[in-house]
Amino acid sequence: MTTDGTYLIMSDGSSNISYLDPKTFRLVKVLGVTDNNGPVSNINELELIKGYFYANQWQTSYILK
């Protein structure tokens, strides 16, 4: 989980990153993570650095940007 200063941003182990309202925890939007082969699952450990998301793909050595 991370924040952009407005929303809580979380991954749930799928290929989606969810934006939540921090006061109500209401889902605001969903961002799908893909590569050249389609959706990338097992998104984990989100960080937001200079406007880019970084995450590892659980149980791999891959870092996604």
Beta strands, then each sheet from edge to edge (+ up, - down):
strand 1: 2-3
strand 2: 8-11
strand 3: 16-20
strand 4: 27-32
strand 5: 34-35
strand 6: 38-39
strand 7: 43-49
strand 8: 52-57
strand 9: 63-64
sheet 1: 1+ 2- 3+ 4-
sheet 2: 5+ 6-
sheet 3: 7+ 8- 9+
end
